[in-house]
Amino acid sequence: MNTFSKQYEIAKNNSIEFMKNGQISAYLNSLAEVNKYKRLMIAVVAN
């Protein structure tokens, strides 16, 4: 769980940086990664 939260924060910060730099494609990929880690954290908590 701890690694998921760290990876989630890293992906979230990356997405913010991509948006600031105007890299829309990388931003959208990063948002998908953020969503993946968020779903994994929810699944771990639910079990």
Buried (B, 14 or more C-beta within 10 A) or exposed (E): EEEBBEBBEBBBEBBEEBBEEEBEEBBEBBBEBBEBBBEBBEEEEEE
